[in-house]
Amino acid sequence: MEKTVLIACAGAQLGHGLGLAFARAGAKVICVDHDETLLMTLTRAAPDRIEPLRLNLMKPEHIGHFTDIWADTPLTFLILCQMLRFPGHPAMALPACAQLTSALAPALRSGGGQAVYLCHGGSGDPVTASLSDAMGAFAARLQAQLGASVPINGVQVQCAEDRVDAAALQMTLAGLNAPGAARIGGTLMTVLPRSD
């Protein structure tokens, strides 16, 4: 691909899997997380393709430092894993995702890229159901805020992260951004468990 992919909070299991899948597909992958050990494990798997950065992209000041440096780098994908990495803190994760996406919108525009946030979903309890509704609304609101030039979509994982085929999800996301593909935005897609 020879494209640049940024994975925020790449220490999430699915963020780790997507990092490897994009690297194997030929992309340059910037993996950002606060856990240096997880970053080094990920980097060792594809050292020529994965660049690790130790920052906590849940903190506004870290987001500011990061975007000061990376805002001019054309991006093909911004993969936001904050809601997977910190599932008990949606009130912090949603604003962090919005701040990072807004700050990197010029980089996404110049790279013809798009943002994708990942979240859990699917349990029957009322709190999770209301959070699921918020996740669907988040894509539409952020899309309206940034305009059509940067597609923003959500991926709701309806199972444990280790039941998702990261390589298949990477190919699906790459297909959304393929030349000639319809550039959809403001949607929440659902990922079901893989069948072994």
C-alpha positions in Angstrom: 0.0 0.0 0.0 2.8 2.4 0.9 0.3 4.4 2.9 0.5 5.8 6.5 -1.8 4.4 9.2 -2.0 5.8 12.7 -3.4 3.6 15.4 -4.2 5.4 18.6 -4.2 3.3 21.8 -2.6 0.5 19.8 -2.3 -1.6 23.0 -5.9 -2.7 22.6 -5.9 -6.3 21.4 -7.7 -5.4 18.1 -5.4 -2.3 17.7 -2.4 -4.6 17.9 -3.9 -7.0 15.4 -4.8 -4.2 13.0 -1.3 -2.7 13.3 0.2 -6.0 12.2 -2.3 -6.5 9.4 -1.7 -3.0 8.0 2.1 -3.5 8.2 1.8 -6.9 6.4 -0.2 -5.2 3.7 2.7 -2.7 3.2 1.6 0.3 5.1 3.8 2.4 7.4 2.1 2.1 10.8 2.5 4.5 13.6 1.4 2.8 16.8 0.7 5.1 19.8 0.1 3.8 23.3 1.1 4.6 26.9 2.5 1.0 27.5 6.0 0.8 26.3 6.2 -3.0 26.7 3.2 -3.6 24.5 4.5 -1.2 21.9 7.9 -3.0 21.8 6.2 -6.4 21.3 4.2 -5.0 18.4 7.2 -3.3 16.8 9.4 -6.4 17.0 6.8 -8.2 14.8 7.4 -5.8 11.9 10.3 -3.4 12.7 10.6 -2.1 9.2 6.9 -1.1 9.0 5.8 -0.2 12.6 7.0 3.0 14.4 6.1 3.1 18.1 5.4 6.2 20.1 4.8 6.2 23.8 2.1 8.7 24.6 -1.3 8.6 26.3 -3.8 9.7 23.7 -6.5 10.0 26.4 -4.8 13.1 27.7 -5.5 16.4 25.9 -1.9 17.7 26.4 -0.5 14.5 24.9 -2.8 14.8 21.9 -1.6 18.4 21.5 2.0 17.4 21.5 1.4 14.6 19.1 -0.6 16.6 16.6 2.0 19.4 16.7 4.4 17.0 15.2 2.2 14.8 13.0 -0.5 17.2 11.7 1.3 17.6 8.4 1.9 13.9 7.6 -0.6 12.7 5.1 -2.7 9.8 6.6 -4.6 7.1 4.9 -6.2 5.9 8.2 -6.7 7.1 11.7 -7.7 4.1 13.8 -9.1 5.1 17.2 -8.9 2.4 19.8 -9.4 4.5 22.9 -12.9 3.0 23.6 -11.5 -0.6 23.4 -8.4 0.3 25.4 -10.3 2.1 28.2 -13.8 0.6 28.1 -14.7 1.9 31.5 -14.0 5.5 30.6 -16.3 6.5 27.7 -16.6 10.1 29.1 -12.8 10.5 28.5 -12.5 8.3 25.4 -15.1 10.0 23.2 -13.7 13.6 23.7 -10.2 12.2 23.1 -11.3 10.6 19.9 -13.0 13.8 18.7 -10.0 16.0 19.7 -7.5 13.8 17.9 -9.7 13.4 14.8 -10.3 17.1 14.5 -6.6 17.9 15.0 -5.6 15.4 12.3 -8.3 16.3 9.8 -5.8 18.2 7.6 -3.5 15.2 7.6 -6.4 12.9 6.6 -7.6 15.3 3.9 -4.1 15.6 2.4 -3.7 11.8 2.4 -7.2 11.1 1.1 -7.8 9.2 4.4 -10.5 8.5 6.8 -11.0 8.0 10.6 -12.4 4.8 12.1 -13.2 4.4 15.8 -13.6 1.0 17.4 -15.9 0.2 20.3 -17.6 -2.6 22.1 -21.2 -3.3 21.8 -24.0 -5.8 22.0 -24.7 -6.6 25.6 -28.3 -6.5 26.7 -27.8 -4.4 29.8 -29.3 -0.9 29.7 -25.9 0.9 30.3 -24.3 -0.9 27.4 -27.3 -0.3 25.2 -27.3 3.4 25.9 -23.5 3.5 25.2 -24.1 1.6 21.9 -26.6 4.3 20.9 -24.1 7.0 21.8 -21.5 5.3 19.6 -23.8 5.4 16.6 -24.6 9.1 17.1 -20.9 9.9 17.6 -20.0 9.0 14.0 -22.8 11.1 12.6 -22.0 14.1 14.9 -18.3 14.0 14.2 -18.9 13.6 10.5 -21.2 16.7 10.5 -18.6 18.7 12.4 -15.7 17.9 10.0 -17.6 17.8 6.7 -17.6 15.2 3.9 -13.9 15.6 3.0 -12.9 13.2 5.9 -15.1 10.1 6.2 -15.6 9.1 9.8 -17.0 5.7 10.7 -17.3 3.5 13.7 -16.8 -0.3 14.1 -18.8 -1.9 16.9 -17.3 -5.2 18.0 -20.0 -7.6 19.1 -17.7 -10.1 20.7 -14.4 -10.5 22.5 -11.6 -8.8 20.6 -9.8 -12.1 20.1 -12.8 -13.4 18.1 -12.3 -10.7 15.5 -10.3 -11.6 12.4 -8.0 -8.5 12.3 -6.7 -9.2 8.9 -10.2 -9.5 7.4 -11.2 -6.2 9.2 -8.1 -4.5 7.8 -9.0 -5.6 4.3 -12.6 -4.4 4.8 -11.3 -1.0 6.0 -8.8 -0.8 3.1 -11.7 -1.5 0.7 -13.6 1.5 2.0 -10.7 3.7 1.0 -9.8 2.0 -2.3 -9.6 4.1 -5.4 -13.1 4.4 -6.9 -14.8 3.2 -3.7 -17.8 5.1 -2.4 -16.5 7.1 0.5 -19.1 6.5 3.1 -19.1 8.4 6.4 -21.1 8.9 9.6 -21.9 5.2 10.0 -21.5 2.6 12.7 -20.7 -0.9 11.3 -21.0 -4.1 13.3 -18.3 -6.8 13.4 -19.5 -10.3 14.4 -17.3 -13.1 15.7 -15.3 -15.1 13.2 -16.4 -18.6 12.7 -13.6 -21.1 13.1 
